[in-house]
């Protein structure tokens, strides 16, 4: 989050940083601390002290492993706890680390999350490990919602809750809304329920099951395929659009003259959904509807997701085209009334050339996550950022964007 500040400090001390990655910045910071306080004096590094200073300085989301020249391993999770770090003491005695516990599938042993604001140091010679709490106040894990809804593997579970089941439950809730819209507009042929590749499957399965429970006839078939696994969320707009065009294709010729319901976990910028919509329409689809397994994304994510400004988000592009009296209602974000949400949905659908968009209402998400809300950061939907620097940056961005809004906006399609 405050990587620019830390990078400037290192550069001012004459330390060269070859790339803009946060990983290198973290290594350079640790290297500086080791050299200044320990190596010059011939002392072993005190990693508890080094990471305590680091934890006090970082405002962001970090989970990392450090292997030093002696073979000692240090696992670190910073105080925000937005990114997971799992450990397992396997039955054969080995200590394992992974970003998600699905990596331990098939192994026997005791698993646990590394606590936020702590390190675990593993001695290379003895294999013994010691935990050190860096922050005396203690911090409760508060995973970013993207981990549950998007980034995490469906096979991962957190405190007994599997991501796959959570996403399926969201699809069930979303299906009840979609069913009303499908029944209100009878179709000659059953709609095809398709997921976006790799991430949308459990959502689409839940939505399809929900339609069936309510007597709505539909087909479940994935008509969109991905040609490679690389995420297209990061990068500059032109480069991203090029990768999106190369990544997705229509994989089923049966889309001709059919209504397609594409189910995805989120609609962030809208460029991917627009590209896929146009592909399906070009292949002969009668209409393309989007069902989104999350509420509108209203907040940039400054913690490693590559979304830096409000203006990038489809929600804000839609809000710009609203008259002032409707903007005020939409600016309630997760508390906006259903009629305001429908207007936002309609405007974004027009922008991406879709027939409709159906978002999961925020209240429905809260209901599904009810018994673990305290452990999930919902800032993507609320603009209530989880760290001080994040809140300051979001406030500045919001103030600047609102000041630049046109007085008499016009509805227009996205280019």
Beta strands, then each sheet from edge to edge (+ up, - down):
strand 1: 63-67
strand 2: 73-77
strand 3: 86-90
strand 4: 95-98
strand 5: 109-113
strand 6: 118-122
strand 7: 129-133
strand 8: 143-144
strand 9: 157-158
strand 10: 161-162
strand 11: 191-195
strand 12: 218-220
strand 13: 224-226
strand 14: 248-250
strand 15: 259-264
strand 16: 287-292
strand 17: 356-359
strand 18: 376-377
sheet 1: 1+ 2- 6+ 7-
sheet 2: 4+ 3- 5+
sheet 3: 8+ 18+
sheet 4: 9+ 10-
sheet 5: 12+ 11+ 15+ 16+ 17+
sheet 6: 13+ 14-
end
